[in-house]
Amino acid sequence: MTATPTPNHAEWGFPNDATPLGSPAYYAVRFAPEPSRELHALLLAWLDAMQSIAHAPTDPGVARLKLDWWRIEVRQALDGGEPRHPLMTGLCAEGLGAAAIDAMQAIIDASEQHIRQPELSTIAAFIESCRQVGGNLFILMCQAGDASAYNRDRCVALGGYWNGVERLRRSVNDPAVVPHQAREILVIQTDAGQRRECLQQLIEYPGSAKALRGEAIPDVARRLVAGSQALHRRVARDDYLVTRHNVQRAPIANLWTAWRCRPSL
């Protein structure tokens, strides 16, 4: 009988590649209650693994097969079966259960859709993709506590906002991640007001920092959104000309943002 694989802490545990030291994700997880910290880090690592399969695959057919493997792994592991992947073993050990299956499957489906259609041609398609990925991640984060205490619709909307800003940040290295028409408006148009209006269509604003503290969403999600707001403001100051220098914030700035985003729940 083979032993159950255990998570490699250096690879998947906190901090991991998805929560590197000094990043907004690092501080979002670092300030989480100690019992839930590992689960959030593993969820972000799992999302990063799915996105890594989907983005720029060397062989799209092989990438889709990998996602099919993960579909089976998620359903089997969370429905009482034996996990085969160390990352899934870690998630199960941290208490993730059958209630997470639908959200994880939705993220896998969105990842496969990216392989099939890497360039999103409309703003509506971009918004839907962001909500499928980020919204379902925030739904998964609800599993660390009493899921009924959170507003599911706001989790989806704010998760979509977070993922939208993340895609804009990554668009410096991967222009295809932002809809071509929208990117032209954001980068080429001279009217800053029109660029701002376009971005408002791309990603729903979460409201003021004070209002965000009152949102019925998981604390880690709240801090991730606060970090996205700070980055969003930085890009806005440069009239939405997305360049390398304005999508990077100093670790101390990320620390300050996460610390100030105190929950009201």
C-alpha positions, 0 to 999 in steps of 0.5 A: 500500500502506497503512502498518502502524499503529503504537501511539500511545505517549501513548495505549497505551504505558506509562503509559496510561489502564489504568496511570495514575501512582500506581495499583496497576497503574502500580507493578505494571508499573513494577517489571517487567523493562524488556523486558516492561514495555510488553507488560504495559501494553499487555495492561492497556490491551487489557483496559480497551478490551474492558471499556469496550465492554462496560460501559454501552454506548449501543447493545448491538447496536453494542457486540457488533459491536465485540467481533465485530470484535475477535474477528477482529482477535485471531485474524488478528493473532496467527495471522500476519496483519496487525494493523489496530488500533494496540493490536494492532500493539503487542502483536504487536511485543512478542512476543504470539503465537498462544498468546494467542488462546484467553485473549483470545477468552475475555475477549471472550466474557466482555465480550459476556456482560456486555452480554447480562447486566449484572447477575449474579444469583448468587455462582457467576456472579460468581466465574465472570465474574471468573475469565474476565476476570482469570484469562485476563488473568493467563494472558496475562501468562505470555506475557512469559516461560516460560509453562510456569514458571507454575501456570495454575490459580493464575493463574486463581484469583488473577486472579479474586480481583484482578478481584473486588476491582476490581469491588468497587472500581468498585461505588461508581460502578457498583452493577450490577457486583456481584451484587445479592444479594451487595451487599445482604449486604455493605452492609446486614447488620449482622454483619461476620462474615457480610459477611466470609463472603460476600466469601470466597464471592465472591472466593477469598483468595490467602493471606498476603503471604509465601505470595503471594511464592512463587506461580508466577505472573508478577511483574506479576500478583503485584503486582496481587494484593498491591495487591488484598489491601491494598485488601481489608484496607482495606474489611474494616476498615470491615466491607465497607461499600464507599464511596468513601473506602475504595477509594482508596489513596495513591500512596505506599501503592501504591508500598510494597505493590508494592515489598514484594511481592518474588518468590521465583522 
